[in-house]
Amino acid sequence: MTARSDSASIACANALVVNSSTVMVGENAVVVETLTCAESAAKRGLFATHPDPPKTSSTKTSSSAAPAATPVDVCGQICSDSCASDGDLPPISEDCQTIYNSITILQGSIAPTFDVPASGTQQLTFGTCRVFFNNFSTKTITSCWTSLSQQASAAGTLCFPPTQPVQSLGLCNAADTTWQIGVGHS
């Protein structure tokens, strides 16, 4: 694992990169990373609708082998678009389009879904653009590349030029506050 210190470009402070790969789109290299967060992204104020993740409690019991929890599938679920500011400038639209093109390439070469660990982030970055899926829950969440691309693109259309006023972050927030899709400046 690699510690990340550039907290402005990720959804949480002190994130650890647990997986990283590159997808080539022509001559452009899009970086795909899975991060786990020591601190919830919601605590940084990036969740526009609800500032705190759901409250949960747990009891530790001693047992020989607990079955692995099945990830919560949110592929295709509806979320609410909103705009926010996380810096002065929105990303360059061509950089975001390169990411959306890489998602099309990904769908043809890997599974159509991806898992995001509890309090983790899946992100794709290229140039000035970052597309991400934040998991605010205490469980692993499964989503699909198609939903990530479509919902991030819709949020960007709502918030970036030619829309006025220009915002630097387009978000799509789940009704239950457990996850968020976004696009912003990298």
Summary of the structure (lengths in Angstrom):
residues: 186
radius of gyration: 16.1
end to end distance: 20.9
largest distance: 58.1
contacts: 605
relative contact order: 0.23
helix: 21%
strand: 34%
